[in-house]
């Protein structure tokens, strides 16, 4: 899966790009727009970025779940080996402790992440703050992504192609690593 990032100065350009996406069978769930002008994006009936897409909630939650799960596993192993206070642990209790601490880690990670900007959007922070519109398009096949870039380049030259990356999150990534800009 590929993610394409386009910057534009006008919401009308983003609206025209959304029409092009619709003509290529990419619906509202295939893209979102990040902007400080949320009302303008909604007035033009465009898919505005959700809190989950704008913040690092998912990325930090995944990281927290992984770290919490490993910590829970180590804690449960410690209880089995050390048997503090003479406690013995069944397999069910072992799994319960591991999952419980993993869920706690995911919750803590999500709460930390919701207060931070999505790490993949950070390179565009200044442009968004200055009033530009960032259209983020998710495409399943690489061939369709290449075709989409060509179509957007010809139909919407005023929109700047900024970056492309593999969709998904890298659990331990701290900053986005995009491919160089080219068609």
MOMOCOR-V82964 format. One record per run of one state. SS is the DSSP state (a for helix, b for strand, c for the rest). FROM is the first residue (numbers start at 1). TO is the last residue. Records with the same first field share a line. If there is no record, write none. Layout:
BEGIN
SS=FROM-TO ; FROM-TO
END
This chain:
BEGIN
c=1-1 ; 9-10 ; 24-27 ; 35-37 ; 44-47 ; 49-50 ; 56-56 ; 83-83 ; 87-90 ; 114-116 ; 118-121 ; 130-132 ; 140-141 ; 156-159 ; 167-178 ; 180-183
b=2-8 ; 31-34 ; 48-48 ; 55-55 ; 117-117 ; 133-139 ; 160-166 ; 179-179
a=11-23 ; 28-30 ; 38-43 ; 51-54 ; 57-82 ; 84-86 ; 91-113 ; 122-129 ; 142-155
END
